[in-house]
Amino acid sequence: MPAELIDVNWLAVLVGTIVAFGLGMIWFSPIMFGKSWSAGMNDLQPPSSPPVMAMAIQLLATFALALVIGITATKDMLLMAIFAALAAALLLAGSALFKQNAGKTAWIDAAYVVAMGAIMIIAQGIF
C-alpha cells in the first residue's frame, strides 16, 4: 500500500463520501436547487429511469475527493483540503460557463462541491 494511504481514516472517507453523495440527491431536488438548476439547463427534465452511469461516475468522483481530503488530513494540511475542494468547484463552474450554461447552474454546481468538501473535512474531524 502506498505510504500516503497507510494513515488515511477510511471510516471518515467512506462517511464523507456517502453523506456528500446523499446531499446531492437533496441539493438537486425540487426541495433545494433542482428547479433553478433545471431552468438554467433549458428546463432539463429528470430522465425516465435513473442515470446509472452518471451516478456511478459521480460516486467515484465523490470518493476521490473524499480520499484527497483524507490524505491531506493525515498530514494536517487543512488548507490544502480546502483548496482541493475549491479547485474542483471552480473547474466545474468554469466548464459549465464554457458550455454556456446559465450562470446560476454553474454556481449551484460549484456550491455543491464546496458543501461536499466541507462535509468531508467535518467527517475527518469527527471520526
C-alpha positions in Angstrom: 0.0 0.0 0.0 1.4 3.5 -0.9 2.6 5.4 2.2 0.1 8.2 1.6 -2.8 5.7 2.2 -1.5 4.0 5.3 -2.7 6.5 7.8 -5.9 7.5 6.0 -9.0 7.5 8.2 -11.1 5.2 5.9 -14.2 5.5 8.0 -14.2 9.2 7.6 -13.5 8.9 3.9 -16.5 6.5 3.5 -18.8 8.5 5.7 -17.9 11.7 3.9 -18.5 10.0 0.5 -21.9 8.7 1.5 -23.1 11.9 3.2 -21.8 14.1 0.4 -23.3 11.9 -2.3 -26.6 11.8 -0.4 -26.6 15.6 -0.2 -26.6 15.7 -4.0 -29.9 13.9 -4.0 -31.4 16.7 -1.9 -29.3 19.6 -3.4 -30.6 18.9 -6.9 -34.1 18.0 -5.9 -37.1 20.5 -6.1 -36.7 20.9 -2.3 -33.5 22.9 -2.7 -32.0 24.0 -6.1 -33.4 21.5 -8.5 -35.9 23.9 -10.1 -33.4 26.7 -10.5 -30.8 24.3 -11.8 -33.2 22.7 -14.3 -34.4 26.1 -15.6 -30.7 27.2 -16.1 -30.2 24.0 -18.1 -33.0 24.9 -20.5 -35.6 23.1 -18.4 -33.8 19.8 -18.4 -36.2 17.2 -17.1 -35.3 14.2 -15.0 -34.8 11.1 -17.1 -37.5 8.3 -17.1 -35.0 5.9 -15.4 -32.1 6.6 -13.1 -28.9 7.7 -15.0 -26.9 4.8 -13.6 -23.6 5.6 -15.4 -23.8 9.3 -14.4 -24.5 8.3 -10.8 -21.6 5.8 -10.8 -19.2 8.4 -12.1 -20.4 11.0 -9.6 -20.0 8.4 -6.7 -16.5 7.6 -7.9 -15.6 11.3 -8.1 -17.1 11.9 -4.7 -15.0 9.1 -3.3 -11.9 10.5 -5.0 -12.4 14.0 -3.4 -13.0 12.4 0.0 -9.8 10.4 -0.4 -7.8 13.5 -1.3 -9.2 15.2 1.8 -8.5 12.1 3.8 -4.8 12.1 2.7 -4.4 15.8 3.5 -5.9 15.2 6.9 -3.1 12.7 7.7 -0.6 15.5 7.1 -2.6 18.2 9.0 -3.0 20.1 5.7 -6.5 21.6 6.2 -5.7 24.5 3.8 -4.7 22.0 1.1 -8.1 20.2 1.6 -10.0 23.5 1.3 -8.1 24.4 -1.9 -8.6 21.0 -3.4 -12.4 21.4 -2.9 -12.3 25.0 -4.2 -10.3 24.0 -7.2 -12.8 21.2 -8.1 -15.7 23.6 -7.6 -14.1 26.4 -9.8 -13.1 23.9 -12.5 -16.7 22.7 -12.6 -18.1 26.2 -12.7 -15.7 27.2 -15.5 -16.6 24.2 -17.5 -20.3 24.9 -17.2 -19.8 28.5 -18.2 -17.7 27.5 -21.2 -20.6 25.3 -22.3 -22.8 28.4 -21.9 -24.9 27.0 -19.2 -26.8 29.6 -17.2 -24.6 31.3 -14.6 -26.9 30.1 -11.8 -26.4 26.5 -12.7 -22.6 26.9 -12.7 -22.7 28.3 -9.2 -25.3 25.8 -7.9 -22.9 23.0 -9.1 -19.9 24.8 -7.6 -21.5 25.4 -4.3 -22.4 21.7 -4.1 -18.8 20.8 -4.5 -17.8 23.3 -1.8 -20.5 21.8 0.5 -19.2 18.3 -0.3 -15.7 19.4 0.7 -17.0 20.9 4.0 -18.8 17.6 4.8 -15.7 15.6 4.1 -13.5 17.8 6.2 -16.0 17.7 9.1 -16.1 13.9 8.7 -12.3 13.8 9.1 -12.7 15.9 12.3 -15.4 13.7 13.8 -14.1 10.2 13.0 
